[in-house]
Amino acid sequence: MRSLEEFSFFPNFRHLKTLLIIFPGSDSLEPLGPLDEGDEDFDFDNYDPSDNNLVTPERKLRSAIFKKLSQIHLERGFKIDELTFWNMVPVTHTGMRANGLPGLFKSVKSLAISIVADPATSDAYTVFKNDLITLLKSASELESLTYQSDQLMGALSDAQWDSLSYPNLTYLSLDSIIFDSSSDTPNEPHKVTRFILRHKATLQELDMSSCMINVSMDDNRHTDSITWADFFHLFKNELNELKEFTFEPLPGRHDDDEDYFRGYAWWVGGVGRGEWTEYSENIWNGDDPDEGLPDAPADREALLLFHEELAQRKLKEAPK
């Protein structure tokens, strides 16, 4: 991994504030369990992809990058203000547990992470998620967080989301989060909802992209689902410091296929081998096809009222 020696020169650039690392996307699922990565140079030419006991080149590279960042932080005091890891495959590697990483993450003010994976049982990613949450908890000085989830991974658990709190957070971007309607009620908010509301004293900008509410069937009936209108009303009433809110795409029927609803998700397939898809009337097999359908006009009206409230807030604070 000789090319990674270039990382050692980062501390020489005293004004370096931003580090963006984009990993190649994964076309196939890597071995899930811990493997002996070794410290020797990796033999890319003779790698045998049919041997499940060998670490993949992609995992070796990711691990080496994390270890190198840890090393230059510990040895040369390397710090960064803005850090991005894009296309993280939810497969654990020893680099995520390198000694210097928590210290490096502690100095970060703006953190962006995206996770990609093929369908698989979410339990297989338990170790990865534990490693990830350790790093997220270390970033205690965050002012900006961008988190793009892999919907098939099962995402972070309730306890893991509940362990995250950033006293200085002003900007939050959430992408591809599935909100579980069965546990998201006014009396018992969803884990990610709790995370958002926990930062209501500081949060000024909230961006939600491709987020959906789970409206899967329960005993051949729709669950009593919370709607986006409920969310927008909640945010309007609770996020008193918020000035900007972006939500896309807008909830409602598709223009090119009115059977499908944006903003609402349905789990198709078996446990661990299915996928989330947008809600469709064609999937519903109940007696009443209108029962429990998302109310797009109500969603959009609530969103409009929310934006009007935010506009009033900004107008009050504008210099006179």
Secondary structure by P-SEA (a helix, b strand, c coil): cccccccccccccccccbbbbbccccccccccccccccccccccccccccccccccaaaaaaaaaaaaaaaaaaaccccccbbbbccccccccccccccaaaaaaaaccbbbbbbbbcccccccaaaaaaaaaaaaaacccccbbbbbbccccccccaaaaaacccccccbbbbccccccccccccccccaaaaaaaaacccccbbbbcbbbbbbccccccccccccaaaaaaaaaaccccccbbbbccccccccccccccccbbbbccccccccccccccccccccccccccccaaaaaaaaaaaaaaaaaaaaaaccc
